Amino acid sequence: MGTVWRVVDDTDDRIEYSNGTTLTFGNVQQENFGLTLNTASLNGDVFNNTVHVATSFKFRFNGTSLAIVYGTVAGLVDIVKIGTQTNPTPITPNCLLDGKEIPGVSFSGPEVGTSLNNQMLCSVDPLSYDGKLLDGEHEISFNVTNSLTSRFFVDYIVYEALDGAPVDGDVLQLGNDFAEQISSDLLGTAPEDPLAQLTFGSGWSKNPTSTNTPGSSVTVKFNGTAIQLYGDLTGEVSNLATVQLDDQVPQPFTLSPPGTSNKTNQLFFNRSSLNPGVEHTVVVTHNGSAPGMPLTINYFLVTSLTAEEQASLESSSTSIPIPTSSSPNSPSNQLVSTRNPKDIIIGSTIGGVVFLGLVALLVYFWTKRRRNQNSLAGIDPFVQASTTSDFDPYNEDSINHSEARKLDFAGQQQNHESSNSTTTSQNGELNMLRLGILKLQQRLAIQPRSRQTEQSQAMVPVQETRFHTDSGWRMRDPTPTGTEIPPSYTEM
């Protein structure tokens, strides 16, 4: 796998500048220059649009010995107008790594009104460490004296972190073949594939990494929240290419002719605010014609997840090992997330809605049943309901019989007539009460029966009781209408 370089911008707090070093911007017109650094450059814009006017600085990092300082050199004035100084002395920055000198790049000064952005100012020399990498804490020291013709600006630093070192929103550089060449020279071994993090289709060539084959593509997979692609514009005929992020529709971008001179380190595309919870895939494809400009790439820049984003993902998902088919050099199992935060939210929402629906349904049926029970268990405020099984609301005799059971008939034997009168009166009152609470149809059914009963009772002759005082002979009445009681009769 190729080296993954970490990019440190000039505004990083870990860089300690000396007094007099000032911050400026790539889109701001520079003093004694007349132009902005971005518009005057053929090598792309300055990184993140910020640079520091270079005098001296120190930077400490934890990693291997690999480190490179990048910056900008701007041509201030025409050297012809400086009098006898037609051949100014080249300017070379002084760089040290852990106190050992590492060579800087010499600049004679660019042409007036031009700026060289994204230039390597100094890098680790293979002879400095005798081909040995030293893992641990390191310190880079940088110093340069600007001249009348040129001005130096510090833009960014790249270095190789230790294997397995955590990331926290770091910017990672993938596919920088120039930096990889320095790494291989330092180790004294064959160059490691600088594009090992990338997957190429057919039709690509190296040094530079480019293709003229329509349909050729390069793929990169990463976990992060942003990605950028930088490349070169070389040629006179424009061409087309596309970039596809995950399963989105491919978006085209144009490879425009640079004009009289080629342009390097041009930003081809920039995608930000990506979902931190998934692994992303970017595919860049040559989508033009073979005679047109080739698709040439320099490197990808990926913004890694912050520590807070990583902690949030670990707390919201559970990973379990599952077996996978693998090659002899790959692990026998891998961690696969069993949950997705989106699936958890959808499942919780559906479950909550179903639960609330069941509760509402149960409350509805319980309320309906309670109302039915209350209507059946209503108490009659006028008459005590009969508990006998033979009660018939349409039969007057049943009403009299049921209600007469609850009356006190004490003294009924002493005064038979009085008892009958009292019973009849009580029954009549009860019947009137019962009749008052009956419905119309029930009343109509009972009243005819009551009238028939009264008429039948009126037709029955009154039974008289005759008490005799002597025992003489009497003629028999052919139609007796009463009861005859002999003299001296007593009840047992």
Secondary structure, DSSP 8 states (H G I E B T S, - for coil): ----EEEEETT-TTEEE-TT--EEETTSB-TTT-SBTTTTBSS---GGGEEEE-SEEEEEEEEEEEEEEEEEEEE-S-GGGGTT-SS---B--EEEETTEEE-B--B----TT-EEEEEEEEE--GGGTTT----EEEEEEEE----SSEEEEEEEEEEEE-TT---SS-EEEE--HHHHHHHHHHHTS----TTTTEEE-TTEETTTEEE-STT-EEEEEE-SSEEEEEEEE-SSS-EEEEEEETTS--EEEEE---SSS-EEEEEEEEE-S--TTS-EEEEEEE-S-TTS--EEEEEEEEE---HHHHHHHHHH--EEEEE----TTS-SEEEEES--HHHHHHHHHHHHHHHHHHHHHHHHHHHHHHHHHHHHT---SSS-----TT--TT-HHHHHHHHHTTS--TTTTT-HHHHHHHHHHHHHHHHHHHHHHS-HHHHHHHHHHHHHHHHHHHHS---EEEE-SS-------SS--EEEE-TT----
